[in-house]
Amino acid sequence: MGALSLGNLFTRRFFRGLFKWLVFIAILMAIGLTLGKLYQNWDDDPDRGAIAIEQGAFGENYSTPIYLDQGWDANDSLWYYNTTQGSALMPYDFFIALEQADSTGLFRANSVIDKYRYLPQKPTFFNPDGLPVGFVKETYKGNDYIGLTCAACHTGQVNYKGNALRIDGGAAMADMVGFLTGLEKSLAAAVENSEKNHRFVTRVLELNNTYSNADDVQADLKRWTRKIRLYNTINHSNVEYGYARLDAFGRIYNRVLEHVISRNQLRDVLLGVTRAGEDDTNLLTQEQVDNVLDGISETIIGDLQFARIIDRLMSKKDGYPGLGLPDMERIKAQIFNEPNAPVSYPFLWDIVQSDYVQWNGLANNSGVGPLGRNTGEVIGVFGILDWTAHKRGWSLSSLLTGQRGKSYQIDFTSSIDLVNLSRLESHLKSLTSPVWPTIDTGTNNPEQKKANDIFGKFSEWQIDETKIRRGRQLYAQYCESCHEVIDRTDWNRIVVASMANIDLMGTDRAMAENSVNYTGYSGNFKNTYQSESVGSLVIKDRAPVVQILTAATMGEVATEPDPDKWWPRRALDWLYMMAKSFFDNEIKASVKSGDYWSDTTALPYNSLLAYKARPLNGIWATAPYLHNGSVPSIYDLLLPIKRDGDPEDGQYRPNEFKVGSREFDPVKIGLRTEGYEGFHFRATRRGDLNIGHEYGTVHAPAVSGTRQEPLTEAERWELVEYIKTL
């Protein structure tokens, strides 16, 4: 009896002590969160870091951009612009010191940033070096890197006669491919040109930050030049993106495949490649393959080892094959997929309130869905993936990714900042769509009033109330069944994606088809199980990349974040992040809405062969249009595609136009398409087609079993006028 009482006493003391510790930890976390919120509000520059540009690209000069009322104050915008998500494009000191390839000017000069249509900024508290919007310092394992945040691709701007409107969460005009190509050339010049090299090393050492001796700078300069060149080589596409578009899915897919493929799988690829036009003659000998793969990791390969493999494949030294570019392209095609389906950068307002996101509704937004989606995004934009394989053991990531019984298990250590990803997603909840600047919303917001005063002077920006009333009726008839009208400020709004299969929608099929049909080698995920809506699937040796990406992001999310922190802090961060995902996310799992093909056991990703319609509030600020950016204005979107037999003198969607200008057309709702040397867009090939979505035209598809009458020219303008008000 005495022993039982003693045991009860011990148990009570243990649980009282545990409770006190939990309370103490909760208090510390609350203090940390409070201090974090206070710190988040410290940068409140009234211009939000924006600057005027003179002699800008395409002859565009503009005064300091102003903002509309989108629910954010200056500190909200600046925190969003300057909070790292774990991207690490290259060493920070290198970006600060690097010269342009063909001049002594810095690569980070505002003129270069503007040329690639990113948004230059002045120094502010969170951004002391005046980095462009969405370019930030990331610290990982004691070293500083330059990385990108979602703001780099999801902050827009429209200009009009020297005035500029900055659009938070809007579609960027960025040319990421051009930027990365220019970056590669500038790094190569710093390696090869002795004078540039000397200046570069001197500047880096003068920063007195990450580097303290010239040899380390030289070694890392060569290493990072190879990494950027490898990324550009793997992701080269025969479909040019130009401005305002990127095949983000294709690039994320390739980055995952690069880090997942095993040495044995790569060996099989190399031994199986035959000479061009000679199906019975191997391109490489067994000895050459052994030499190429000598010292390469058995499980995880990754950036630097892939760069070494490529150098060896192209080496003419004894024992190596000395391959040329045509043969290298054929090998690349066996491992990677061409990212040839560029899409517009989607706008981010209402994303937190949406049930499904991505152009084809790939991502369920409930639970930890947003965390997995954003993790995939950072994988694509240069998160450092220090994935390694270790002998069998227990970890949550190995359990959730089905690797528990494997001889080797992947450790998903990386620079990806899961805590900040969760915070950034929550931050977007208060972002609202921009309102046409001459519409009086009754707000006291001084920036909205300033926009009213500036743009109210231009007759082109005035709203015709008569046209709006008729346009509202037309919108209800032609658009609203898919594009719901919502209250942009309703805190409890749920935005339901209306999916339409690619045959019904009729638009370019490339993005949707690639998301489902692209395959790759699964590495250590081979023979693991993955749960899908139709049941459990076994990941095969060569599998749909969507399966491999899901497994990889699941492993990342299940891994404690930020290896720079002390392990108890990492554990607490992870628990906080998981609890926040489930309890702070008001989107619950639900069935997709719309007319799409069902997933089946034979076609488990069939529903992804579709495109999403969403509410059009703020759509006026997001040109060009359709998911692949193939239509320059809303007015042009209401025109039919010319078919055989159509009259030659009719009005049709333009098949060619210029892209790159931010100069706005407030009449058609679009951007300037001629009169400057921008990217020449041609809607003539898969990935670029401007077909489909012909509602309201002579080629309108059937809706609810009836055929719509085509819009008249007057009705087109009435509908355009109403869309301005959304």
C-alpha positions as a printed Julia matrix, in Angstrom:
726×3 Matrix{Float64}:
   0.0    0.0     0.0
   2.89   2.3     0.91
   4.66   1.49   -2.35
   1.47   2.27   -4.31
   1.12   5.63   -2.56
   4.78   6.37   -3.25
   4.24   5.52   -6.92
   1.19   7.77   -7.12
   3.16  10.58   -5.48
   5.99  10.15   -8.0
   3.49  10.11  -10.89
   1.8   13.29   -9.67
   5.14  15.05   -9.24
   6.27  13.92  -12.69
   3.16  15.23  -14.43
   3.21  18.47  -12.39
   6.83  18.98  -13.43
   6.04  18.14  -17.05
   3.11  20.54  -16.99
   5.31  23.33  -15.6
   7.87  22.73  -18.33
   5.19  22.79  -21.02
   3.79  26.04  -19.61
   7.3   27.5   -19.5
   7.95  26.48  -23.11
   4.59  27.87  -24.2
   5.4   31.2   -22.49
   8.79  31.33  -24.21
   7.17  30.6   -27.57
   4.54  33.3   -26.97
   7.26  35.81  -26.08
   9.21  34.8   -29.18
   6.16  35.2   -31.39
   5.33  38.59  -29.86
   8.89  39.85  -30.34
   8.85  38.49  -33.89
   5.65  40.38  -34.66
   7.13  43.59  -33.23
  10.3   43.11  -35.28
   8.21  42.42  -38.38
   6.81  45.97  -38.12
  10.15  47.77  -37.79
  10.65  48.44  -41.51
   7.98  50.99  -42.46
   9.61  53.05  -45.2
   6.68  55.07  -46.62
   7.71  54.26  -50.21
   8.05  50.55  -49.31
  11.55  50.7   -50.78
  10.28  51.58  -54.26
  12.33  53.95  -56.42
  11.87  55.93  -59.61
  13.59  54.71  -62.78
  15.04  56.89  -65.51
  16.1   55.53  -68.9
  14.58  52.16  -68.07
  14.23  49.17  -70.37
  12.15  49.78  -73.51
  12.32  53.52  -72.9
  10.08  53.34  -69.83
  10.71  55.99  -67.19
   8.51  56.17  -64.12
   8.26  58.09  -60.89
   8.37  56.38  -57.5
   5.68  53.67  -57.65
   2.59  54.12  -55.51
   0.41  51.43  -53.97
  -3.29  50.68  -53.91
  -5.27  49.57  -50.87
  -4.61  45.81  -50.75
  -4.92  45.34  -47.0
  -1.19  45.76  -46.34
   0.71  48.6   -44.73
   4.29  49.48  -45.67
   5.75  47.09  -43.08
   3.58  44.25  -44.41
   4.95  44.69  -47.93
   8.56  45.07  -46.82
   8.44  42.0   -44.59
   6.98  40.01  -47.48
   9.68  41.24  -49.86
  12.59  40.57  -47.52
  11.83  37.38  -45.58
  13.89  34.4   -46.67
  12.28  31.08  -47.54
  15.58  29.2   -47.8
  16.54  29.84  -51.42
  20.29  29.97  -52.11
  21.09  30.91  -55.7
  24.77  31.72  -55.03
  27.0   33.15  -52.26
  25.73  36.53  -51.15
  29.14  38.18  -51.43
  29.42  36.98  -55.04
  26.15  38.65  -56.02
  27.23  41.92  -54.37
  30.65  41.9   -56.08
  29.9   40.41  -59.52
  30.4   42.52  -62.63
  28.4   42.31  -65.84
  29.96  40.07  -68.47
  30.58  42.87  -70.97
  31.33  45.85  -68.71
  32.73  46.86  -65.35
  29.26  47.75  -64.09
  27.84  45.55  -61.36
  25.47  42.76  -62.34
  23.14  43.87  -59.56
  22.88  47.42  -60.98
  19.35  48.78  -61.17
  19.61  49.01  -64.97
  20.3   45.26  -65.19
  17.56  44.38  -62.7
  15.09  46.53  -64.66
  16.22  44.97  -67.97
  15.18  41.55  -66.7
  11.99  43.18  -65.38
  12.6   42.57  -61.71
  11.85  45.54  -59.43
  14.77  47.64  -58.1
  14.6   48.86  -54.51
  16.45  51.34  -52.3
  18.06  50.3   -48.99
  15.66  49.97  -46.06
  15.89  48.44  -42.57
  15.22  44.86  -43.72
  17.15  45.4   -46.96
  20.32  47.36  -46.16
  22.0   46.52  -49.49
  19.06  47.66  -51.61
  18.35  44.26  -53.21
  15.49  43.99  -55.74
  12.03  42.96  -54.59
  12.13  39.3   -53.6
  15.94  39.01  -53.5
  17.11  38.31  -49.94
  20.02  37.16  -47.82
  19.75  33.55  -46.64
  22.11  32.26  -43.94
  22.65  28.51  -43.97
  25.27  26.54  -42.02
  27.14  29.74  -41.23
  27.35  31.04  -44.82
  25.36  33.8   -46.5
  23.62  33.33  -49.86
  21.48  35.39  -52.19
  18.11  33.77  -52.71
  14.65  34.46  -54.07
  11.36  34.68  -52.25
   7.85  34.36  -53.66
   7.81  38.18  -53.93
  10.33  38.09  -56.81
   7.82  36.35  -59.09
   4.62  37.5   -57.44
   4.94  41.28  -57.23
   3.66  43.17  -60.24
   3.76  46.69  -61.6
   1.88  48.62  -64.27
   3.03  51.95  -65.69
   1.11  54.72  -67.38
   2.63  57.9   -68.81
   5.44  58.06  -66.27
   3.35  56.88  -63.3
   3.68  53.45  -61.72
   1.4   51.24  -59.62
   3.11  48.51  -57.58
   0.84  45.46  -57.19
   1.57  43.23  -54.17
   0.93  39.58  -54.98
   0.59  40.41  -58.67
   2.14  38.67  -61.65
   5.76  39.64  -62.3
   7.01  40.64  -65.73
  10.3   38.85  -64.93
  12.52  37.1   -67.46
  14.13  34.53  -65.15
  15.76  32.59  -67.99
  17.41  35.74  -69.32
  18.52  36.67  -65.81
  20.09  33.26  -65.15
  21.74  33.2   -68.58
  23.24  36.63  -67.93
  24.34  35.5   -64.48
  26.12  32.46  -65.94
  27.94  34.63  -68.51
  29.0   37.11  -65.83
  30.33  34.35  -63.57
  32.19  32.76  -66.49
  33.76  36.14  -67.32
  34.86  36.53  -63.69
  36.59  33.14  -63.96
  38.2   33.62  -67.37
  39.08  37.34  -67.54
  42.1   38.04  -65.35
  41.23  41.71  -64.72
  37.62  40.91  -63.87
  38.78  38.05  -61.7
  41.14  40.29  -59.74
  38.48  42.94  -59.16
  35.93  40.3   -58.17
  38.2   38.61  -55.61
  39.23  41.97  -54.18
  35.62  43.11  -53.76
  34.58  39.84  -52.1
  37.44  40.0   -49.59
  36.75  43.67  -48.85
  33.23  42.72  -47.76
  34.85  40.79  -44.88
  31.83  38.53  -44.61
  31.95  34.85  -45.6
  35.4   34.79  -47.21
  38.8   35.59  -45.72
  41.28  34.31  -48.32
  41.54  34.48  -52.12
  41.96  30.73  -52.67
  38.53  30.02  -51.16
  36.97  32.72  -53.33
  38.56  31.29  -56.48
  37.5   27.73  -55.66
  33.91  28.71  -54.91
  33.72  30.97  -57.96
  34.48  27.98  -60.19
  32.14  25.73  -58.21
  29.14  28.08  -58.37
  29.77  28.87  -62.03
  29.48  25.16  -62.73
  26.28  24.92  -60.66
  24.55  27.78  -62.48
  25.7   26.42  -65.85
  24.41  22.95  -64.92
  21.0   24.37  -63.94
  20.73  26.3   -67.21
  21.86  23.3   -69.26
  19.44  20.85  -67.67
  16.53  23.27  -68.06
  17.2   24.47  -71.6
  13.97  24.5   -73.61
  13.23  24.89  -77.29
  10.17  26.92  -76.29
  11.36  30.41  -75.42
   9.66  31.86  -72.36
  10.34  35.57  -72.79
   8.91  37.85  -70.13
   6.16  37.14  -67.59
   6.34  33.32  -67.94
   8.22  30.37  -66.45
   7.85  26.6   -66.55
   8.17  26.33  -62.79
   6.78  22.78  -62.66
   9.27  21.5   -65.22
  12.18  23.06  -63.36
  11.04  21.78  -59.97
  10.63  18.31  -61.48
  14.17  18.36  -62.91
  15.73  19.57  -59.68
  14.11  16.72  -57.76
  15.21  14.15  -60.34
  18.77  15.46  -60.16
  18.87  14.74  -56.43
  16.91  11.48  -56.39
  18.4    9.32  -59.16
  20.78   6.66  -57.83
  24.18   5.76  -59.25
  22.92   2.36  -60.43
  20.01   3.99  -62.26
  22.35   6.5   -63.9
  24.71   3.64  -64.83
  21.84   1.83  -66.57
  21.0    5.02  -68.49
  24.57   5.53  -69.67
  25.03   1.9   -70.67
  21.71   1.88  -72.53
  22.3    4.92  -74.75
  23.12   3.98  -78.33
  24.84   5.94  -81.06
  22.65   8.24  -83.11
  21.16   6.24  -85.97
  22.74   3.0   -84.71
  20.31   1.29  -82.37
  22.55  -1.73  -81.92
  25.78   0.13  -81.0
  26.34   1.48  -77.48
  27.5    5.07  -77.17
  29.67   4.35  -74.12
  31.79   1.38  -73.12
  31.6   -0.27  -69.7
  35.07   1.09  -68.88
  34.07   4.66  -69.81
  30.93   4.47  -67.68
  32.96   3.16  -64.72
  35.4    6.04  -65.08
  32.61   8.61  -65.34
  30.9    7.29  -62.19
  34.05   6.7   -60.16
  33.59   8.18  -56.66
  29.99   9.22  -57.28
  27.57   8.67  -54.4
  25.66   5.4   -54.47
  22.38   7.04  -53.52
  22.11  10.85  -53.76
  23.96  12.59  -56.6
  22.99  16.28  -56.64
  24.36  19.45  -58.23
  28.11  19.23  -57.86
  28.4   15.53  -58.61
  26.22  15.95  -61.7
  28.48  18.76  -62.85
  31.46  16.44  -62.41
  29.7   13.69  -64.37
  29.0   16.09  -67.25
  32.63  17.25  -67.3
  33.79  13.64  -67.44
  31.35  12.71  -70.2
  32.66  15.58  -72.33
  36.32  15.07  -71.39
  38.71  13.94  -74.14
  41.24  12.52  -71.67
  42.1    8.82  -71.86
  39.32   6.65  -70.49
  36.57   9.24  -71.01
  34.15   9.38  -73.98
  34.64  13.01  -75.1
  30.98  13.43  -76.08
  29.7   16.43  -78.05
  26.54  18.42  -77.42
  24.21  16.27  -79.6
  25.06  13.13  -77.64
  24.86  15.01  -74.33
  21.37  16.18  -75.27
  20.31  12.59  -75.91
  21.61  11.49  -72.51
  19.91  14.45  -70.82
  16.59  13.46  -72.41
  16.85  10.04  -70.75
  17.17  11.56  -67.27
  15.33  14.87  -67.34
  12.27  16.37  -69.02
  12.28  19.48  -71.17
  10.55  22.34  -69.29
   8.67  23.48  -72.39
   5.33  24.58  -70.91
   5.84  28.12  -69.55
   2.94  29.67  -67.69
   2.15  33.11  -66.32
   3.1   33.83  -62.73
  -0.26  33.49  -60.96
  -1.46  36.25  -58.64
  -1.47  35.45  -54.92
  -4.47  37.28  -53.46
  -7.11  34.77  -52.29
  -4.58  31.91  -52.44
  -4.86  31.19  -48.71
  -8.65  31.07  -49.06
  -8.57  28.73  -52.11
  -9.47  25.05  -51.95
  -7.13  23.99  -54.81
  -4.22  25.91  -56.28
  -1.82  25.78  -59.25
  -3.04  26.24  -62.81
  -4.21  22.62  -63.05
  -5.43  22.3   -59.46
  -2.57  19.98  -58.53
  -2.26  21.17  -54.93
  -4.93  20.58  -52.3
  -4.77  23.57  -49.97
  -5.97  21.86  -46.79
  -3.85  20.7   -43.84
  -0.14  20.7   -44.63
  -0.88  21.14  -48.34
   0.36  24.76  -48.44
   3.58  23.75  -46.69
   4.23  20.97  -49.2
   3.41  23.23  -52.15
   5.74  25.98  -50.96
   8.47  23.46  -50.18
   8.33  22.29  -53.78
   8.61  25.9   -54.9
  11.82  26.45  -52.88
  13.26  23.22  -54.28
  12.75  24.76  -57.71
  14.28  28.14  -56.82
  17.63  26.97  -55.57
  17.11  25.66  -52.07
  20.32  23.86  -51.01
  19.4   20.18  -50.85
  21.96  18.54  -48.59
  20.18  15.24  -48.95
  22.26  12.27  -47.86
  21.55   8.58  -47.4
  22.28   6.69  -44.2
  21.88   3.13  -43.03
  18.49   1.94  -41.87
  17.14   3.66  -38.77
  14.01   5.37  -37.54
  12.89   8.84  -38.55
   9.53  10.42  -39.22
  10.57  11.26  -42.79
  11.52   7.64  -43.54
   8.19   6.49  -42.1
   6.07   8.94  -44.09
   7.98   8.37  -47.35
   7.81   4.57  -47.05
  11.57   4.09  -46.66
  11.42   2.42  -43.25
  12.33  -0.99  -44.67
  15.03   0.27  -47.04
  18.72  -0.51  -46.59
  19.39   3.2   -47.03
  17.15   6.08  -46.0
  17.28   9.68  -47.2
  17.98  12.43  -44.7
  16.25  15.54  -46.08
  18.46  18.22  -44.55
  18.23  21.41  -46.59
  18.23  25.2   -46.46
  14.43  25.31  -46.91
  12.96  27.47  -44.13
   9.7   25.72  -43.32
   8.84  28.08  -40.48
   9.11  31.14  -42.7
   7.15  29.38  -45.44
   4.33  28.89  -42.96
   4.56  32.51  -41.81
   4.58  33.85  -45.38
   1.5   31.81  -46.24
  -0.33  33.19  -43.2
   0.8   36.7   -44.12
  -0.93  36.4   -47.49
  -4.28  35.87  -45.76
  -4.66  39.62  -45.26
  -3.71  40.49  -48.86
  -6.63  41.64  -51.02
  -6.92  42.23  -54.74
  -6.19  45.7   -56.15
  -9.09  47.94  -57.13
  -9.05  49.96  -60.37
  -7.42  53.23  -59.27
 -10.26  55.61  -60.24
 -12.94  53.66  -58.37
 -13.93  55.22  -55.06
 -14.0   52.39  -52.52
 -14.76  54.7   -49.6
 -11.4   53.92  -48.06
  -9.32  56.4   -46.09
  -6.14  54.75  -47.33
  -3.88  57.67  -48.39
  -2.16  55.69  -51.15
  -5.47  54.7   -52.74
  -6.52  58.36  -52.61
  -3.22  59.36  -54.2
  -3.85  56.86  -57.01
  -7.36  58.27  -57.45
  -5.91  61.79  -57.81
  -3.18  60.78  -60.29
  -5.09  58.44  -62.55
  -8.34  60.37  -62.31
  -6.74  63.0   -64.55
  -6.72  60.58  -67.48
  -9.97  60.07  -69.38
  -8.89  56.54  -70.37
  -9.05  55.47  -66.72
 -12.57  56.75  -66.09
 -15.32  54.18  -65.58
 -18.51  54.25  -67.68
 -21.36  53.35  -65.3
 -23.8   52.66  -68.15
 -21.49  50.1   -69.71
 -20.85  48.55  -66.3
 -24.54  47.82  -65.69
 -24.89  46.02  -69.03
 -21.51  44.36  -68.56
 -22.63  42.9   -65.22
 -25.51  41.12  -66.97
 -23.19  39.8   -69.67
 -20.73  38.56  -67.05
 -23.51  36.64  -65.34
 -24.46  35.06  -68.66
 -21.01  34.21  -70.04
 -18.51  34.12  -67.18
 -19.93  33.71  -63.7
 -20.64  29.98  -63.86
 -16.84  29.48  -63.7
 -15.52  32.84  -62.46
 -17.41  33.51  -59.24
 -17.82  37.1   -58.04
 -16.59  37.39  -54.45
 -16.18  40.05  -51.79
 -12.43  40.62  -51.86
 -12.37  41.77  -48.21
 -14.51  39.01  -46.72
 -12.21  37.51  -44.09
 -14.11  34.19  -44.13
 -14.29  33.79  -47.92
 -13.6   30.39  -49.47
 -12.54  30.51  -53.1
 -13.63  27.39  -54.95
 -11.65  26.41  -58.03
 -13.82  25.5   -60.99
 -11.92  22.86  -62.97
 -12.48  22.19  -66.67
 -10.84  19.31  -68.53
  -8.42  20.28  -71.3
 -10.8   19.2   -74.07
 -13.59  21.37  -72.73
 -11.36  24.36  -72.04
  -9.56  23.97  -75.36
  -6.49  25.98  -74.3
  -2.86  24.96  -74.74
  -2.44  21.49  -73.26
   1.3   21.49  -72.56
   1.37  22.39  -68.87
  -1.4   20.0   -67.82
  -0.07  17.12  -69.92
   3.51  17.58  -68.75
   2.45  17.6   -65.1
   0.95  14.13  -65.53
   3.06  12.53  -68.27
   6.61  13.48  -67.28
   8.52  10.61  -65.69
  11.91  10.08  -64.09
  14.02   7.69  -62.04
  12.8    7.33  -58.48
  16.05   6.4   -56.69
  15.49   5.35  -53.1
  11.73   5.89  -53.45
  11.51   2.84  -55.71
   9.04   0.25  -54.4
   7.65   2.58  -51.74
   3.93   3.19  -51.35
   2.14   6.49  -51.94
  -1.49   7.13  -51.05
  -3.66   8.76  -53.7
  -7.39   9.33  -53.95
  -7.88   6.03  -55.83
  -5.74   3.96  -53.44
  -2.1    3.19  -52.7
   0.37   3.28  -55.59
   3.78   1.63  -55.72
   6.46   3.98  -57.04
   8.26   2.16  -59.83
  11.88   2.41  -60.98
  10.78   5.01  -63.53
   7.71   6.79  -62.24
   5.6    9.9   -62.81
   7.62  12.83  -61.46
   4.52  14.05  -59.62
   4.87  10.94  -57.42
   8.58  11.54  -56.8
   8.01  15.22  -56.01
   5.25  14.35  -53.55
   7.54  11.89  -51.76
  10.39  14.4   -51.65
   8.29  17.26  -50.29
   6.74  14.91  -47.73
  10.23  13.99  -46.57
  11.21  17.66  -46.33
   8.1   18.63  -44.36
   8.66  15.72  -41.95
  12.24  16.82  -41.24
  12.98  19.27  -38.45
  13.79  22.63  -40.08
  16.9   24.81  -39.96
  19.95  22.73  -39.03
  21.67  25.94  -37.8
  19.41  25.99  -34.74
  19.84  24.01  -31.5
  17.87  20.75  -31.75
  15.24  21.58  -29.08
  14.48  24.81  -30.96
  14.18  22.83  -34.2
  11.8   20.37  -32.58
   9.64  23.14  -31.14
   9.6   24.96  -34.48
   8.47  21.78  -36.19
   5.69  21.14  -33.66
   4.53  24.76  -33.94
   4.56  24.53  -37.73
   2.54  21.31  -37.79
   0.0   22.61  -35.29
  -0.32  25.83  -37.25
  -0.89  23.91  -40.5
  -3.77  21.93  -39.07
  -5.38  24.42  -36.7
  -4.73  27.75  -38.41
  -5.61  26.54  -41.9
  -9.35  27.01  -42.35
  -9.44  25.18  -45.7
 -10.64  21.61  -45.21
 -10.26  18.66  -47.56
 -13.01  18.73  -50.19
 -13.94  17.32  -53.56
 -12.9   19.4   -56.59
 -15.6   21.39  -58.32
 -16.11  21.53  -62.07
 -16.24  19.41  -65.2
 -13.04  17.35  -65.13
 -12.07  13.75  -65.78
 -12.11  11.52  -62.73
  -9.03   9.84  -61.36
  -9.17   6.08  -61.81
  -7.01   3.15  -60.79
  -5.67   3.04  -64.35
  -5.27   6.85  -64.61
  -4.7    8.05  -61.04
  -3.8   11.62  -62.1
  -6.47  12.06  -64.74
  -8.11  14.97  -62.92
  -4.93  17.02  -63.39
  -5.56  17.16  -67.14
  -7.59  20.28  -66.51
  -7.27  24.0   -65.91
  -8.67  26.08  -63.11
 -11.04  29.04  -63.3
 -10.96  31.35  -60.31
 -12.62  34.66  -59.36
 -11.41  37.55  -61.51
 -11.12  40.24  -58.85
  -7.94  42.19  -59.62
  -7.49  40.43  -62.96
  -7.04  43.82  -64.64
  -3.54  44.09  -63.14
  -2.24  40.67  -64.27
  -1.78  40.75  -68.08
  -0.94  38.84  -70.26
  -3.79  36.31  -70.08
  -4.65  32.62  -70.33
  -2.55  30.3   -68.23
   0.39  30.48  -70.65
   0.34  34.26  -71.16
  -0.58  33.94  -74.83
  -3.2   36.73  -75.02
  -2.16  40.35  -74.41
  -5.43  41.88  -73.17
  -8.91  41.1   -71.84
 -10.43  42.57  -74.98
  -8.31  40.24  -77.15
  -9.4   37.29  -75.01
 -13.01  37.96  -76.02
 -12.11  37.63  -79.71
 -12.26  34.31  -81.58
  -9.37  32.34  -83.03
  -9.34  32.53  -86.82
 -10.31  29.19  -88.38
 -10.47  28.03  -91.97
 -13.55  29.54  -93.57
 -13.69  32.57  -91.27
 -13.84  35.92  -93.11
 -10.47  37.53  -93.69
 -11.64  40.95  -92.52
 -12.89  39.75  -89.12
 -11.39  40.51  -85.7
  -9.29  37.71  -84.21
  -6.9   37.13  -81.35
  -3.41  38.33  -82.26
  -0.98  35.49  -83.01
   2.06  37.76  -82.62
   2.8   40.6   -80.23
   5.58  42.1   -78.11
   5.98  41.3   -74.42
   8.11  43.0   -71.79
   6.66  46.48  -71.47
   4.82  47.47  -68.31
   3.05  50.35  -70.06
  -0.64  49.73  -69.42
  -3.54  49.92  -71.86
  -6.53  50.94  -69.7
  -8.94  50.62  -72.61
  -8.35  46.98  -73.58
  -6.99  46.02  -70.12
  -3.58  44.82  -71.12
   0.0   45.88  -71.79
   1.72  47.65  -74.67
   2.28  45.16  -77.5
   4.15  47.12  -80.17
   6.6   49.95  -80.76
   9.52  48.59  -78.72
  12.17  45.85  -78.86
  10.65  43.39  -76.43
  10.26  39.64  -76.7
   8.43  38.68  -79.9
   5.72  36.25  -78.81
   4.35  33.92  -81.48
   1.36  31.71  -80.65
   2.35  29.03  -83.13
   3.58  25.99  -81.2
   2.71  23.76  -78.26
   3.3   25.7   -75.07
   2.57  29.03  -76.8
  -0.85  28.42  -78.32
  -3.55  31.05  -77.69
  -6.44  28.71  -78.47
  -9.51  27.85  -76.4
 -11.62  29.76  -73.87
 -13.71  31.18  -76.72
 -16.78  31.95  -74.65
 -18.81  34.77  -76.17
 -17.37  34.29  -79.66
 -18.7   32.7   -82.84
 -16.86  29.53  -81.79
 -18.28  29.43  -78.26
 -18.36  25.93  -76.71
 -21.62  24.57  -75.4
 -22.45  25.58  -71.84
 -24.99  23.54  -69.88
 -26.15  21.91  -73.1
 -26.97  25.19  -74.89
 -24.99  27.3   -77.28
 -24.27  30.91  -76.32
 -24.84  33.71  -78.78
 -21.62  35.52  -79.71
 -20.97  38.93  -78.2
 -21.4   41.97  -80.38
 -18.6   44.54  -80.53
 -20.53  46.84  -78.19
 -21.14  43.99  -75.73
 -17.43  43.14  -75.73
 -16.6   46.64  -74.56
 -19.37  46.5   -71.94
 -17.97  43.28  -70.54
 -14.43  44.71  -70.51
 -15.74  47.74  -68.62
 -17.36  45.58  -65.95
 -14.23  43.45  -65.51
 -12.34  46.63  -64.6
 -14.5   46.87  -61.48
 -13.8   43.37  -60.16
